[in-house]
Amino acid sequence: MPSTALPVIQDTACCAPLAREPLSVGDAADLARLIKALADPARLRLLSIVAASEGHEACVCDLIEPLGLAQPTVSHHLKVLTDAGFLSRSKRGTWAYYALVPGALERIADVLRP
């Protein structure tokens, strides 16, 4: 009876080595929190409106109507974006103004760039 010999397996790496250090557990959790803040159509629209505004800043009074959402809902979304560090808030009289935080979106892009 012929013997069936198993092929010899060489001990070589099957994958290319990493070109850079991957995210740590803590950094991944932080990045996930930031991405979750962006993962809402209303919040993306808010960022888009602020980015398209003169000086990359907009009054809350100019952000409610374009979204078609109630003022408390818009305020909630603005708070999430502010807490995540994408927007800054300043008070002028009775109105709140929101501005893009320079470099905030680039932080996410930098992690995901090859």
C-alpha positions as CSV (number, residue, x, y, z in Angstrom):
1,M,0.0,0.0,0.0
2,P,1.5,3.4,-1.0
3,S,2.3,5.7,1.8
4,T,0.8,9.2,1.7
5,A,3.4,11.6,2.9
6,L,2.3,14.9,4.3
7,P,4.0,18.0,2.8
8,V,6.7,19.6,4.8
9,I,5.5,22.9,6.2
10,Q,8.2,25.6,6.5
11,D,8.2,27.9,9.5
12,T,7.8,31.2,7.7
13,A,5.7,34.2,8.4
14,C,2.5,34.3,6.4
15,C,1.9,38.0,6.8
16,A,3.9,41.1,6.2
17,P,5.1,42.9,9.3
18,L,3.2,46.0,10.5
19,A,4.5,49.2,9.0
20,R,3.5,51.1,12.2
21,E,2.2,50.6,15.7
22,P,-1.5,49.7,15.8
23,L,-3.9,51.5,18.1
24,S,-3.7,50.6,21.7
25,V,-6.9,49.4,23.5
26,G,-7.3,52.8,25.2
27,D,-6.6,54.8,21.9
28,A,-9.1,52.6,20.1
29,A,-11.8,53.3,22.8
30,D,-11.1,57.0,22.5
31,L,-11.3,56.9,18.7
32,A,-14.5,54.9,18.8
33,R,-16.1,57.5,21.1
34,L,-15.1,60.3,18.6
35,I,-16.5,58.3,15.7
36,K,-19.7,57.6,17.5
37,A,-20.1,61.3,18.0
38,L,-19.9,61.7,14.2
39,A,-22.1,58.7,13.4
40,D,-25.3,60.6,13.2
41,P,-26.7,62.3,10.1
42,A,-27.9,65.4,12.0
43,R,-24.4,65.8,13.6
44,L,-22.7,65.4,10.3
45,R,-25.0,68.1,8.8
46,L,-24.3,70.4,11.8
47,L,-20.6,70.1,11.2
48,S,-21.1,70.7,7.5
49,I,-23.2,73.8,8.1
50,V,-20.6,75.2,10.6
51,A,-17.8,74.4,8.2
52,A,-19.6,76.1,5.3
53,S,-20.3,79.2,7.4
54,E,-18.2,82.3,7.2
55,G,-15.2,81.9,9.6
56,H,-16.2,78.3,10.2
57,E,-18.6,79.6,12.9
58,A,-22.4,79.7,13.2
59,C,-25.0,80.9,15.7
60,V,-27.2,78.3,17.1
61,C,-30.1,80.3,15.7
62,D,-28.8,79.5,12.2
63,L,-28.5,75.8,12.8
64,I,-32.1,74.9,13.9
65,E,-34.1,75.6,10.7
66,P,-31.7,73.8,8.2
67,L,-32.0,70.6,10.2
68,G,-35.7,70.7,10.6
69,L,-35.4,69.4,14.2
70,A,-36.6,70.9,17.5
71,Q,-34.2,73.3,19.3
72,P,-33.6,70.9,22.2
73,T,-32.7,68.2,19.8
74,V,-30.2,70.4,17.9
75,S,-28.8,71.6,21.3
76,H,-28.2,67.9,22.3
77,H,-26.4,67.2,19.0
78,L,-24.3,70.3,19.4
79,K,-23.4,69.3,23.0
80,V,-22.3,65.8,21.8
81,L,-20.1,67.4,19.1
82,T,-18.7,69.9,21.6
83,D,-18.0,67.3,24.2
84,A,-16.2,65.2,21.6
85,G,-14.0,68.2,20.7
86,F,-15.2,68.9,17.2
87,L,-16.9,72.2,18.0
88,S,-16.2,74.9,20.5
89,R,-18.9,77.1,22.0
90,S,-18.9,80.8,22.9
91,K,-21.7,82.8,24.4
92,R,-22.5,86.3,22.9
93,G,-25.4,87.9,24.6
94,T,-28.3,85.5,24.5
95,W,-26.9,83.4,21.6
96,A,-24.4,80.6,21.5
97,Y,-22.0,80.4,18.7
98,Y,-20.3,77.2,17.6
99,A,-17.0,77.0,15.7
100,L,-14.9,74.1,14.3
101,V,-12.0,73.2,16.5
102,P,-8.9,73.3,14.3
103,G,-7.4,69.9,13.6
104,A,-10.2,67.9,15.3
105,L,-11.3,66.0,12.2
106,E,-7.7,65.5,11.1
107,R,-7.1,63.5,14.3
108,I,-9.4,60.8,13.0
109,A,-8.0,61.0,9.5
110,D,-4.5,60.6,10.7
111,V,-5.2,57.4,12.5
112,L,-6.9,55.9,9.4
113,R,-4.3,57.0,6.8
114,P,-2.0,54.3,5.5
